[in-house]
């Protein structure tokens, strides 16, 4: 699943460790999500969306929407 | 300087470092418990057996020490992993689930395969330490696959 996490993080000048701490996950988890190796759970996706004050579908793209 | 401290850590980075310290403490506790258990088993064993060499039935311990070691092993192999399971995030939990699944499947397959090969005269009969070793090696291998491939 594609996502804009890396771009959103860079816009705020946050390191992976900074974002990981704000989401209460490991830095490795942030890296795995950014590189598309791990799809976050729904609760984590909601935490990410709330942190960036966006909707989940504005951050994650499963390629199904037209 | 090998390690340089960052003077202005954001709240997220500080929390990440706290998580890393907690994880290192978890590993240290596991290592200390394992070291104590292994040392006591080897140093105070009255028989000629070895827990890993296949002649574990020749192992002889004082009853009190045996109970203590059994408690330590339960803590090390059951309580600490369960506690760790609750501490880690969803990515590491997923890696652990892959590892435990690989371990379980390996044991489920290993015993009948080993028994059939023994029936055919290829290998000695299945024994508990061997099956434990299969489970352990499969768990480590599965974890490494999950860690670097998934």
Backbone of each chain as ProteinMPNN parsed JSONL, in Angstrom:
{"seq_chain_A": "XXXXXXXXXXXXXXXXXXXXXXXXXXXXXXXXXXXXXXXXXXXXXXXXXXXXXXXXXXXXXXXXXX", "coords_chain_A": {"N_chain_A": [[0.837, -1.19, 0.0], [0.584, 2.171, -0.925], [1.835, 5.243, 0.533], [1.901, 8.546, 2.05], [3.57, 9.113, 4.069], [6.332, 9.582, 4.456], [6.734, 11.975, 3.082], [5.015, 13.719, 4.467], [6.212, 13.63, 6.943], [8.707, 14.728, 6.358], [7.952, 17.299, 5.664], [7.445, 18.398, 8.108], [9.871, 18.346, 9.207], [10.691, 16.203, 10.784], [12.434, 13.508, 12.285], [12.635, 9.926, 11.679], [12.676, 8.704, 14.152], [11.554, 10.674, 15.762], [8.923, 10.836, 14.748], [8.163, 8.218, 15.276], [8.192, 8.148, 18.084], [6.119, 9.965, 18.632], [4.003, 8.521, 17.685], [4.064, 6.35, 19.27], [5.346, 3.963, 18.52], [7.949, 1.734, 17.271], [11.022, 2.956, 15.754], [11.707, 1.363, 13.635], [9.237, 0.443, 12.828], [8.055, 2.722, 11.73], [9.806, 3.125, 9.586], [9.306, 0.756, 8.145], [6.648, 1.139, 7.407], [6.841, 3.444, 5.848], [8.373, 2.507, 3.71], [6.68, 0.733, 2.602], [6.689, -1.873, 3.447], [5.239, -2.711, 5.549], [1.868, -2.714, 6.418], [0.009, -0.52, 8.318], [-1.927, -1.217, 11.293], [-5.492, -0.694, 11.764], [-6.052, 0.926, 14.107], [-3.505, 2.179, 14.389], [-3.297, 3.482, 11.957], [-5.338, 5.353, 12.272], [-4.217, 6.838, 14.362], [-2.034, 7.932, 13.066], [-3.335, 9.487, 11.132], [-4.701, 11.309, 12.767], [-2.55, 12.594, 13.99], [-1.4, 14.008, 11.875], [-3.552, 15.503, 11.234], [-5.327, 14.766, 9.203], [-7.33, 12.872, 6.792], [-7.527, 9.277, 6.751], [-7.529, 8.174, 4.179], [-6.33, 10.189, 2.797], [-3.726, 9.913, 3.325], [-2.98, 7.253, 3.011], [-2.972, 5.004, 0.243], [-4.653, 2.567, -1.357], [-4.811, 1.926, -3.96], [-7.255, 1.368, -5.049], [-9.141, 3.319, -5.357], [-10.636, 5.504, -7.842]], "CA_chain_A": [[0.0, 0.0, 0.0], [1.375, 3.411, -0.983], [1.439, 6.242, 1.522], [2.613, 9.829, 1.982], [4.115, 9.336, 5.411], [7.677, 10.159, 4.386], [6.588, 13.387, 2.662], [4.408, 14.467, 5.572], [7.235, 13.728, 7.99], [9.74, 15.668, 5.901], [7.38, 18.656, 5.718], [7.525, 18.872, 9.501], [11.277, 18.232, 9.605], [10.78, 15.205, 11.837], [13.162, 12.27, 11.989], [11.807, 8.729, 11.876], [12.579, 8.468, 15.596], [10.61, 11.655, 16.299], [7.575, 10.402, 14.383], [7.895, 6.95, 15.988], [7.847, 8.475, 19.463], [4.804, 10.606, 18.672], [2.991, 7.492, 17.4], [4.281, 5.275, 20.242], [5.803, 2.729, 17.861], [9.395, 1.749, 17.093], [11.504, 3.61, 14.54], [11.656, 0.36, 12.574], [7.857, 0.371, 12.326], [7.881, 3.888, 10.839], [10.555, 2.835, 8.361], [8.614, -0.309, 7.399], [5.443, 1.726, 6.804], [7.263, 4.366, 4.78], [8.89, 1.758, 2.557], [5.629, -0.146, 2.108], [6.876, -3.26, 3.878], [4.265, -3.019, 6.597], [0.637, -1.931, 6.427], [-0.347, -0.321, 9.722], [-3.26, -1.634, 11.742], [-6.458, 0.403, 11.703], [-5.808, 1.902, 15.179], [-2.308, 2.976, 14.109], [-3.627, 4.369, 10.833], [-6.1, 6.47, 12.84], [-3.291, 7.693, 15.128], [-1.256, 8.687, 12.073], [-4.222, 10.493, 10.534], [-4.957, 12.378, 13.767], [-1.304, 13.34, 14.212], [-1.216, 14.94, 10.758], [-4.822, 16.204, 11.054], [-5.801, 14.428, 7.855], [-8.1, 11.636, 6.733], [-6.679, 8.112, 6.453], [-7.4, 7.988, 2.725], [-5.451, 11.227, 2.247], [-2.347, 9.513, 3.623], [-2.749, 5.917, 2.457], [-3.63, 4.744, -1.036], [-4.609, 1.134, -1.667], [-4.874, 1.773, -5.407], [-8.592, 0.958, -5.47], [-9.956, 4.484, -5.698], [-10.365, 6.013, -9.197]], "C_chain_A": [[0.885, 1.258, 0.0], [0.915, 4.383, 0.106], [2.338, 7.479, 1.41], [3.331, 10.138, 3.284], [5.475, 10.04, 5.366], [7.623, 11.648, 4.02], [6.049, 14.229, 3.805], [5.407, 14.665, 6.71], [8.287, 14.774, 7.609], [9.236, 17.112, 5.964], [7.472, 19.257, 7.113], [8.941, 18.784, 10.06], [11.448, 17.291, 10.81], [11.655, 14.049, 11.373], [12.199, 11.089, 12.148], [11.609, 8.461, 13.365], [11.567, 9.416, 16.23], [9.168, 11.219, 16.007], [7.193, 9.128, 15.156], [7.469, 7.233, 17.426], [6.461, 9.096, 19.575], [3.68, 9.6, 18.416], [3.06, 6.331, 18.393], [4.525, 3.925, 19.555], [7.325, 2.817, 17.73], [9.774, 2.498, 15.811], [11.449, 2.65, 13.359], [10.251, 0.262, 11.976], [7.581, 1.527, 11.367], [8.587, 3.631, 9.513], [9.835, 1.794, 7.503], [7.35, 0.22, 6.733], [5.83, 2.623, 5.635], [7.716, 3.624, 3.526], [7.878, 0.758, 2.016], [5.782, -1.595, 2.504], [5.864, -3.678, 4.936], [3.061, -2.106, 6.459], [0.194, -1.766, 7.874], [-1.736, -0.869, 10.036], [-4.196, -0.433, 11.667], [-6.264, 1.399, 12.855], [-4.579, 2.775, 14.912], [-2.56, 3.935, 12.951], [-4.423, 5.579, 11.326], [-5.177, 7.411, 13.617], [-2.467, 8.555, 14.175], [-2.102, 9.821, 11.488], [-4.474, 11.644, 11.504], [-3.719, 13.237, 13.979], [-1.095, 14.385, 13.117], [-2.49, 15.729, 10.441], [-5.35, 16.017, 9.629], [-6.696, 13.194, 7.931], [-7.162, 10.485, 6.349], [-6.45, 7.981, 4.943], [-6.59, 9.095, 2.062], [-3.977, 10.898, 2.476], [-2.016, 8.176, 2.958], [-3.563, 5.716, 1.19], [-3.498, 3.251, -1.353], [-4.751, 0.863, -3.162], [-6.236, 1.395, -5.929], [-9.441, 2.148, -5.918], [-9.611, 4.997, -7.104], [-9.532, 7.297, -9.172]], "O_chain_A": [[1.803, 1.39, 0.809], [-0.236, 4.352, 0.541], [3.385, 7.453, 0.763], [3.66, 11.291, 3.564], [5.735, 10.967, 6.133], [8.36, 12.466, 4.57], [6.557, 15.316, 4.083], [5.446, 15.715, 7.351], [8.698, 15.592, 8.433], [9.994, 18.03, 6.278], [7.564, 20.474, 7.273], [9.186, 19.101, 11.224], [12.237, 17.551, 11.718], [11.618, 13.661, 10.205], [11.099, 11.234, 12.68], [10.532, 8.049, 13.795], [10.813, 9.026, 17.121], [8.311, 11.231, 16.89], [6.063, 8.981, 15.623], [6.514, 6.641, 17.929], [5.713, 8.791, 20.504], [2.551, 9.792, 18.867], [2.216, 5.435, 18.364], [3.983, 2.895, 19.957], [7.92, 3.848, 18.041], [8.957, 2.653, 14.904], [11.182, 3.055, 12.228], [10.089, 0.029, 10.778], [6.954, 1.342, 10.323], [8.03, 3.888, 8.446], [9.762, 1.933, 6.282], [7.011, -0.194, 5.625], [5.22, 2.567, 4.567], [7.464, 4.073, 2.409], [8.176, 0.016, 1.08], [5.091, -2.462, 1.969], [5.664, -4.868, 5.18], [3.198, -0.884, 6.392], [0.019, -2.755, 8.586], [-2.598, -0.969, 9.162], [-3.75, 0.705, 11.523], [-6.305, 2.606, 12.619], [-4.606, 3.977, 15.177], [-2.086, 5.071, 12.966], [-4.211, 6.698, 10.858], [-5.328, 8.631, 13.546], [-2.229, 9.736, 14.428], [-1.646, 10.958, 11.366], [-4.462, 12.81, 11.111], [-3.816, 14.455, 14.129], [-0.668, 15.506, 13.393], [-2.515, 16.524, 9.501], [-5.755, 16.966, 8.958], [-6.812, 12.555, 8.976], [-6.136, 10.697, 5.702], [-5.337, 7.715, 4.49], [-6.203, 8.968, 0.9], [-3.093, 11.526, 1.893], [-0.927, 7.987, 2.416], [-4.692, 6.193, 1.075], [-2.403, 2.739, -1.582], [-4.805, -0.291, -3.584], [-6.386, 1.126, -7.121], [-10.34, 2.007, -6.746], [-8.454, 4.94, -7.521], [-9.219, 7.85, -10.226]]}, "seq_chain_B": "XXXXXXXXXXXXXXXXXXXXXXXXXXXXXXXXXXXXXXXXXXXXXXXXXXXXXXXXXXXXXXXXXXXXXXXXXXXXXXXXXXXXXXXXXXXXXXXXXXXXXXXXXXXXXXXXXXXXXXXXXXXXXXXXXXXXXXXXXXXXXXXXXXXXXX", "coords_chain_B": {"N_chain_B": [[34.574, 11.562, 18.627], [32.576, 8.836, 19.501], [29.845, 8.566, 20.12], [27.425, 11.005, 19.985], [25.59, 13.188, 21.887], [22.295, 14.415, 21.336], [21.34, 17.68, 21.817], [18.782, 18.944, 21.812], [16.203, 17.198, 22.016], [13.226, 16.186, 20.445], [9.842, 15.648, 21.62], [9.0, 13.203, 20.607], [11.406, 11.884, 19.853], [12.653, 11.635, 22.321], [10.905, 9.893, 23.549], [11.235, 7.694, 21.894], [13.883, 7.022, 22.461], [13.551, 6.277, 25.109], [11.992, 4.011, 24.734], [13.868, 2.413, 23.408], [15.776, 2.074, 25.441], [14.251, 0.633, 27.27], [13.842, -1.677, 25.821], [16.466, -2.65, 25.638], [16.892, -3.132, 28.331], [15.088, -5.183, 28.707], [16.288, -7.182, 27.115], [18.646, -7.463, 28.58], [17.715, -8.398, 31.068], [16.66, -10.87, 30.268], [19.044, -12.084, 29.364], [20.571, -12.175, 31.729], [18.954, -13.829, 33.368], [19.006, -16.177, 31.822], [21.754, -16.701, 31.86], [22.253, -17.129, 34.614], [20.643, -19.386, 35.067], [21.788, -21.28, 33.294], [24.405, -21.386, 34.294], [24.029, -22.318, 36.957], [22.827, -24.785, 36.46], [24.869, -26.158, 35.096], [27.016, -25.962, 36.935], [26.16, -27.01, 39.394], [25.217, -29.509, 38.847], [24.866, -32.886, 39.658], [25.048, -35.255, 38.327], [26.029, -36.927, 35.249], [24.88, -35.888, 33.077], [23.763, -33.762, 30.333], [21.939, -30.95, 29.42], [21.605, -30.278, 26.768], [22.985, -32.12, 25.245], [21.716, -34.486, 24.729], [21.816, -36.551, 26.564], [20.226, -35.928, 28.744], [18.724, -37.239, 30.646], [20.477, -38.221, 32.436], [21.037, -36.18, 34.026], [21.335, -34.767, 37.25], [19.946, -33.147, 39.973], [19.706, -31.207, 43.03], [16.572, -31.375, 44.749], [15.405, -28.911, 45.593], [16.914, -27.045, 44.173], [16.271, -27.855, 41.617], [13.559, -27.15, 41.502], [13.816, -24.39, 41.738], [15.272, -23.799, 39.404], [13.431, -24.692, 37.521], [11.42, -22.818, 37.901], [12.816, -20.528, 37.11], [13.253, -21.138, 34.419], [10.619, -21.206, 33.482], [9.974, -18.543, 33.842], [11.854, -17.384, 32.106], [11.264, -18.547, 29.582], [8.554, -18.305, 29.262], [7.119, -16.291, 30.845], [8.662, -13.886, 30.472], [8.799, -13.693, 27.548], [5.997, -13.392, 27.07], [5.467, -11.043, 28.444], [7.163, -9.366, 27.005], [5.838, -9.471, 24.582], [3.632, -7.9, 25.037], [4.848, -5.49, 25.3], [6.055, -4.683, 22.9], [5.711, -3.063, 19.643], [3.289, -3.126, 16.902], [4.615, -4.008, 14.577], [6.889, -5.455, 15.431], [5.53, -7.327, 16.888], [4.227, -8.672, 14.862], [6.451, -9.794, 13.55], [7.274, -11.499, 15.603], [5.067, -13.208, 15.762], [5.246, -14.501, 13.297], [7.639, -15.832, 13.751], [6.965, -17.557, 15.915], [4.969, -19.054, 14.686], [6.419, -20.313, 12.633], [8.086, -21.863, 14.223], [6.224, -23.538, 15.553], [5.051, -24.942, 13.386], [7.303, -26.245, 12.449], [7.87, -28.077, 14.496], [5.501, -29.573, 14.477], [5.757, -30.813, 12.017], [8.258, -31.998, 12.24], [8.342, -34.13, 14.142], [6.706, -36.417, 13.113], [8.068, -36.793, 10.66], [10.668, -37.323, 11.494], [10.157, -39.646, 13.013], [9.285, -41.415, 11.037], [11.567, -41.54, 9.418], [13.248, -42.699, 11.284], [11.981, -45.175, 11.541], [12.609, -46.191, 9.112], [15.238, -46.693, 9.443], [17.114, -44.719, 9.197], [17.79, -42.664, 11.025], [18.43, -42.021, 14.577], [15.919, -42.687, 17.19], [13.221, -40.254, 17.68], [13.818, -37.595, 20.001], [13.276, -35.601, 22.957], [15.047, -33.282, 23.479], [16.09, -32.903, 20.906], [13.806, -32.265, 19.395], [13.117, -29.937, 20.698], [15.277, -28.375, 19.975], [14.88, -28.225, 17.203], [12.532, -26.697, 17.19], [13.497, -24.332, 18.323], [15.553, -23.481, 16.55], [14.035, -23.199, 14.219], [12.369, -21.134, 15.031], [14.166, -18.977, 15.32], [15.14, -18.818, 12.677], [12.758, -18.266, 11.273], [12.093, -15.811, 12.393], [14.216, -14.237, 11.485], [13.765, -14.32, 8.724], [11.285, -13.005, 8.633], [12.077, -10.547, 9.632], [13.841, -9.472, 7.724], [12.761, -9.919, 5.209], [9.984, -9.535, 5.07]], "CA_chain_B": [[33.635, 11.006, 19.6], [31.776, 7.784, 18.876], [28.433, 8.847, 20.305], [27.229, 12.42, 20.286], [24.242, 13.408, 22.403], [21.569, 15.51, 20.724], [20.92, 18.532, 22.921], [17.369, 19.294, 21.798], [15.385, 16.103, 21.539], [11.791, 16.419, 20.42], [9.134, 14.708, 22.513], [8.968, 11.881, 19.969], [12.732, 11.247, 19.928], [12.878, 11.26, 23.724], [10.094, 8.695, 23.807], [11.871, 6.597, 21.16], [15.064, 6.596, 23.234], [13.045, 5.572, 26.285], [11.589, 2.689, 24.251], [15.092, 1.642, 23.138], [16.367, 1.694, 26.739], [13.403, -0.413, 27.843], [14.103, -2.898, 25.054], [17.782, -3.143, 26.066], [16.712, -3.681, 29.684], [14.4, -6.461, 28.499], [17.303, -8.138, 26.661], [19.591, -7.691, 29.671], [17.052, -9.266, 32.053], [16.636, -12.214, 29.675], [20.408, -12.616, 29.353], [20.98, -12.485, 33.11], [18.201, -15.012, 33.806], [19.55, -17.326, 31.094], [23.114, -16.964, 32.344], [22.164, -17.718, 35.964], [20.088, -20.73, 34.936], [22.787, -22.142, 32.661], [25.545, -21.569, 35.198], [23.638, -23.165, 38.081], [22.607, -26.143, 35.951], [26.156, -26.789, 34.801], [27.939, -25.98, 38.075], [25.648, -27.787, 40.518], [24.747, -30.812, 38.373], [25.562, -33.981, 40.345], [25.171, -36.4, 37.43], [26.899, -36.77, 34.087], [24.061, -35.487, 31.937], [23.826, -32.424, 29.769], [20.595, -30.616, 28.939], [21.591, -30.11, 25.315], [23.768, -33.136, 24.536], [20.93, -35.682, 24.449], [21.792, -37.455, 27.722], [19.678, -35.113, 29.825], [18.14, -38.07, 31.697], [21.527, -38.47, 33.427], [21.183, -34.962, 34.821], [20.855, -34.945, 38.62], [19.99, -31.885, 40.715], [18.994, -31.172, 44.309], [15.156, -31.043, 44.476], [15.151, -27.472, 45.752], [17.541, -26.357, 43.041], [15.482, -28.2, 40.425], [12.351, -26.313, 41.521], [14.236, -23.015, 41.449], [15.607, -23.703, 37.982], [12.182, -24.812, 36.745], [10.756, -21.505, 37.974], [13.593, -19.602, 36.271], [13.005, -21.471, 33.016], [9.265, -20.752, 33.164], [10.037, -17.078, 33.705], [12.632, -17.041, 30.912], [10.694, -19.022, 28.317], [7.116, -18.066, 29.18], [6.683, -14.997, 31.371], [9.368, -12.772, 29.815], [8.286, -13.499, 26.19], [4.63, -12.861, 27.092], [5.596, -9.639, 28.847], [7.735, -8.676, 25.855], [4.806, -9.408, 23.554], [2.769, -6.758, 25.346], [5.637, -4.261, 25.281], [6.517, -4.297, 21.568], [4.681, -2.497, 18.782], [2.628, -4.111, 16.036], [5.548, -4.585, 13.6], [7.676, -6.492, 16.107], [4.592, -8.397, 17.251], [4.027, -9.448, 13.633], [7.662, -10.6, 13.377], [7.263, -12.563, 16.615], [4.045, -14.184, 15.389], [5.823, -15.305, 12.213], [8.647, -16.705, 14.356], [6.303, -18.624, 16.678], [4.281, -19.915, 13.727], [7.448, -21.158, 12.021], [8.529, -22.816, 15.239], [5.159, -24.526, 15.77], [4.932, -25.778, 12.194], [8.499, -27.094, 12.365], [7.711, -29.2, 15.436], [4.407, -30.422, 13.987], [6.264, -31.611, 10.896], [9.52, -32.686, 12.558], [8.192, -35.409, 14.845], [6.351, -37.538, 12.225], [9.122, -37.017, 9.667], [11.774, -37.958, 12.228], [9.728, -41.004, 13.374], [9.268, -42.233, 9.808], [12.973, -41.774, 9.046], [13.77, -43.686, 12.246], [11.41, -46.474, 11.172], [13.351, -46.653, 7.939], [16.611, -47.007, 9.817], [18.028, -43.64, 8.805], [18.212, -41.807, 12.14], [18.001, -42.525, 15.882], [14.524, -42.319, 17.475], [13.02, -38.859, 18.099], [13.967, -37.325, 21.432], [12.775, -34.27, 23.331], [15.967, -32.159, 23.214], [16.206, -32.696, 19.463], [12.611, -31.548, 18.945], [13.223, -28.571, 21.238], [16.255, -27.67, 19.149], [14.208, -27.939, 15.931], [11.62, -25.566, 17.429], [14.278, -23.113, 18.58], [16.221, -23.056, 15.308], [12.989, -22.737, 13.298], [11.898, -19.835, 15.506], [15.169, -17.968, 14.968], [15.167, -18.683, 11.211], [11.519, -17.603, 10.849], [12.173, -14.412, 12.792], [15.143, -13.544, 10.587], [13.071, -14.157, 7.443], [10.283, -11.952, 8.814], [12.75, -9.268, 9.891], [14.523, -8.918, 6.554], [12.067, -10.124, 3.94], [8.587, -9.084, 5.067]], "C_chain_B": [[32.734, 9.985, 18.904], [30.287, 8.125, 18.947], [28.273, 10.293, 20.706], [25.777, 12.644, 20.715], [23.586, 14.564, 21.666], [21.004, 16.389, 21.834], [19.419, 18.772, 22.966], [16.541, 18.168, 21.191], [13.922, 16.522, 21.535], [11.116, 15.41, 21.327], [9.09, 13.283, 21.938], [10.29, 11.156, 20.094], [13.035, 10.808, 21.354], [12.118, 9.972, 24.051], [10.689, 7.472, 23.102], [13.093, 6.085, 21.912], [14.649, 5.844, 24.49], [12.641, 4.148, 25.897], [12.813, 1.809, 24.004], [15.753, 1.192, 24.438], [15.58, 0.562, 27.378], [13.658, -1.746, 27.143], [15.45, -3.499, 25.456], [17.696, -3.753, 27.469], [16.052, -5.05, 29.608], [15.398, -7.538, 28.072], [18.268, -8.48, 27.791], [18.996, -8.625, 30.72], [17.02, -10.701, 31.534], [18.012, -12.866, 29.701], [20.881, -13.026, 30.735], [20.269, -13.747, 33.61], [18.746, -16.273, 33.131], [20.93, -17.708, 31.595], [23.099, -17.641, 33.703], [21.679, -19.165, 35.873], [21.112, -21.699, 34.354], [23.959, -22.429, 33.587], [25.192, -22.531, 36.333], [23.44, -24.612, 37.628], [23.932, -26.853, 35.725], [27.03, -26.967, 36.029], [27.472, -26.923, 39.168], [25.08, -29.143, 40.101], [25.569, -31.919, 39.044], [25.77, -35.187, 39.435], [26.11, -36.107, 36.278], [26.153, -36.199, 32.882], [24.304, -34.064, 31.497], [22.479, -32.131, 29.13], [20.516, -30.582, 27.418], [22.252, -31.247, 24.555], [22.99, -34.435, 24.287], [20.878, -36.649, 25.61], [21.262, -36.719, 28.946], [19.079, -35.945, 30.935], [19.183, -38.441, 32.752], [21.794, -37.241, 34.28], [20.621, -35.204, 36.216], [21.046, -33.652, 39.398], [19.331, -32.066, 42.081], [17.546, -30.769, 44.025], [14.862, -29.548, 44.564], [15.711, -26.675, 44.589], [16.763, -26.611, 41.758], [14.22, -27.337, 40.354], [12.689, -24.867, 41.184], [14.529, -22.839, 39.963], [14.366, -23.815, 37.102], [11.44, -23.479, 36.736], [11.473, -20.492, 37.08], [13.319, -19.86, 34.787], [11.605, -21.039, 32.586], [9.23, -19.24, 32.983], [10.707, -16.706, 32.386], [11.952, -17.403, 29.611], [9.199, -18.746, 28.174], [6.753, -16.635, 29.608], [7.338, -13.827, 30.636], [8.913, -12.597, 28.358], [6.871, -12.937, 26.153], [4.639, -11.384, 27.48], [6.128, -8.818, 27.672], [6.715, -8.485, 24.746], [3.899, -8.197, 23.767], [3.519, -5.438, 25.227], [5.923, -3.766, 23.864], [5.37, -3.714, 20.742], [4.207, -3.546, 17.776], [3.577, -4.735, 15.008], [6.35, -5.718, 14.243], [6.788, -7.65, 16.552], [4.33, -9.288, 16.033], [5.236, -10.35, 13.369], [7.674, -11.774, 14.357], [6.231, -13.635, 16.264], [4.531, -15.083, 14.261], [6.825, -16.309, 12.793], [7.997, -17.863, 15.1], [5.55, -19.571, 15.752], [5.274, -20.857, 13.051], [7.921, -22.239, 12.963], [7.493, -23.926, 15.44], [5.036, -25.481, 14.587], [6.117, -26.734, 12.082], [8.372, -28.307, 13.284], [6.619, -30.149, 14.962], [4.884, -31.328, 12.86], [7.436, -32.489, 11.322], [9.293, -34.051, 13.196], [7.785, -36.551, 13.908], [7.426, -37.836, 11.186], [10.285, -37.773, 10.307], [11.419, -39.419, 12.552], [9.745, -41.932, 12.161], [10.692, -42.548, 9.36], [13.633, -42.779, 9.994], [13.264, -45.082, 11.899], [12.133, -47.058, 9.964], [14.816, -46.93, 8.205], [17.611, -45.912, 9.488], [18.605, -42.87, 10.002], [17.827, -42.472, 13.461], [16.569, -42.082, 16.194], [14.39, -40.861, 17.912], [13.207, -38.695, 19.605], [13.66, -35.859, 21.702], [13.766, -33.139, 23.066], [16.124, -31.855, 21.726], [15.02, -31.91, 18.925], [12.612, -30.108, 19.466], [14.176, -27.748, 20.38], [15.659, -27.304, 17.782], [13.304, -26.712, 16.088], [12.4, -24.264, 17.583], [14.923, -22.581, 17.303], [15.191, -22.512, 14.312], [12.474, -21.365, 13.718], [12.877, -18.729, 15.109], [15.169, -17.727, 13.457], [13.928, -17.932, 10.713], [11.551, -16.124, 11.205], [13.069, -13.625, 11.835], [14.516, -13.319, 9.211], [12.062, -13.012, 7.55], [10.952, -10.582, 8.936], [13.309, -8.645, 8.614], [13.775, -9.068, 5.242], [10.659, -9.556, 3.93], [8.507, -7.561, 5.173]], "O_chain_B": [[32.194, 10.258, 17.832], [29.562, 7.99, 17.962], [28.907, 10.758, 21.654], [24.849, 12.319, 19.975], [24.23, 15.577, 21.397], [20.273, 15.905, 22.698], [18.835, 18.802, 24.05], [16.22, 18.187, 20.003], [13.434, 17.131, 22.487], [11.733, 14.434, 21.754], [9.136, 12.298, 22.676], [10.324, 9.964, 20.399], [13.606, 9.739, 21.573], [12.629, 9.087, 24.737], [10.656, 6.361, 23.631], [13.321, 4.878, 21.997], [15.311, 4.888, 24.894], [12.91, 3.197, 26.631], [12.815, 0.624, 24.336], [16.236, 0.064, 24.533], [16.158, -0.357, 27.956], [13.688, -2.801, 27.776], [15.568, -4.716, 25.6], [18.343, -4.759, 27.758], [16.41, -5.964, 30.351], [15.374, -8.657, 28.584], [18.664, -9.635, 27.951], [19.671, -9.532, 31.207], [17.318, -11.639, 32.273], [18.142, -14.048, 30.018], [21.506, -14.073, 30.908], [20.896, -14.627, 34.2], [18.927, -17.305, 33.777], [21.244, -18.889, 31.738], [23.83, -18.604, 33.933], [22.231, -20.056, 36.518], [21.284, -22.807, 34.861], [24.447, -23.557, 33.663], [25.956, -23.448, 36.636], [23.834, -25.548, 38.323], [24.101, -28.009, 36.114], [27.707, -27.985, 36.172], [28.295, -27.574, 39.811], [24.515, -29.853, 40.933], [26.799, -31.901, 39.008], [26.588, -36.054, 39.742], [26.89, -35.155, 36.324], [26.724, -36.046, 31.802], [24.952, -33.273, 32.183], [21.94, -32.954, 28.391], [19.455, -30.834, 26.848], [22.101, -31.338, 23.336], [23.528, -35.378, 23.706], [19.986, -37.497, 25.656], [21.787, -36.87, 30.049], [18.924, -35.455, 32.054], [18.834, -38.917, 33.832], [22.666, -37.253, 35.149], [19.544, -35.784, 36.355], [22.154, -33.12, 39.479], [18.505, -32.96, 42.269], [17.3, -29.921, 43.167], [14.16, -28.991, 43.72], [15.073, -25.752, 44.084], [16.607, -25.722, 40.921], [13.852, -26.851, 39.284], [11.961, -24.199, 40.449], [14.098, -21.868, 39.341], [14.249, -23.138, 36.08], [10.902, -23.06, 35.712], [10.836, -19.701, 36.383], [13.171, -18.924, 34.001], [11.415, -20.563, 31.466], [8.552, -18.721, 32.096], [10.226, -15.849, 31.645], [12.045, -16.659, 28.634], [8.635, -18.929, 27.095], [6.163, -15.874, 28.841], [6.657, -12.887, 30.226], [8.657, -11.466, 27.945], [6.563, -12.099, 25.306], [3.905, -10.579, 26.908], [5.628, -7.733, 27.375], [6.721, -7.468, 24.052], [3.457, -7.556, 22.813], [2.901, -4.385, 25.07], [6.022, -2.559, 23.643], [4.201, -3.857, 21.101], [4.656, -4.692, 17.791], [3.368, -5.878, 14.602], [6.475, -6.803, 13.674], [7.222, -8.801, 16.591], [4.224, -10.508, 16.16], [5.081, -11.517, 13.01], [8.034, -12.895, 13.996], [6.484, -14.826, 16.443], [4.265, -16.285, 14.262], [6.863, -17.472, 12.391], [8.411, -19.012, 14.949], [5.501, -20.773, 16.011], [5.009, -22.051, 12.911], [8.132, -23.384, 12.564], [7.84, -25.106, 15.491], [4.929, -26.693, 14.773], [5.961, -27.884, 11.672], [8.721, -29.425, 12.903], [6.771, -31.369, 15.029], [4.46, -32.48, 12.762], [7.59, -33.603, 10.821], [9.963, -35.022, 12.843], [8.46, -37.58, 13.901], [7.672, -38.999, 10.864], [10.814, -38.73, 9.741], [12.248, -40.315, 12.396], [10.166, -43.086, 12.251], [10.993, -43.676, 8.971], [14.458, -43.595, 9.582], [14.017, -46.055, 11.955], [12.248, -48.275, 9.823], [15.551, -47.35, 7.312], [18.819, -46.147, 9.498], [19.771, -42.476, 9.986], [16.997, -43.381, 13.478], [16.051, -41.187, 15.526], [15.336, -40.29, 18.454], [12.801, -39.555, 20.386], [13.764, -35.002, 20.824], [13.382, -32.124, 22.484], [16.273, -30.699, 21.333], [15.185, -31.006, 18.107], [12.174, -29.184, 18.781], [13.921, -26.578, 20.093], [15.9, -26.212, 17.267], [13.302, -25.813, 15.248], [12.014, -23.227, 17.043], [14.852, -21.387, 17.009], [15.43, -21.504, 13.646], [12.177, -20.525, 12.868], [12.468, -17.675, 14.621], [15.195, -16.583, 13.005], [14.029, -17.068, 9.842], [11.098, -15.281, 10.43], [12.741, -12.511, 11.426], [14.705, -12.267, 8.602], [11.991, -12.155, 6.669], [10.454, -9.586, 8.411], [13.258, -7.427, 8.441], [14.118, -8.411, 4.259], [10.181, -9.132, 2.878], [7.411, -7.0, 5.185]]}, "name": "protein", "num_of_chains": 2, "seq": "XXXXXXXXXXXXXXXXXXXXXXXXXXXXXXXXXXXXXXXXXXXXXXXXXXXXXXXXXXXXXXXXXXXXXXXXXXXXXXXXXXXXXXXXXXXXXXXXXXXXXXXXXXXXXXXXXXXXXXXXXXXXXXXXXXXXXXXXXXXXXXXXXXXXXXXXXXXXXXXXXXXXXXXXXXXXXXXXXXXXXXXXXXXXXXXXXXXXXXXXXXXXXXXXXXXXXXXX"}
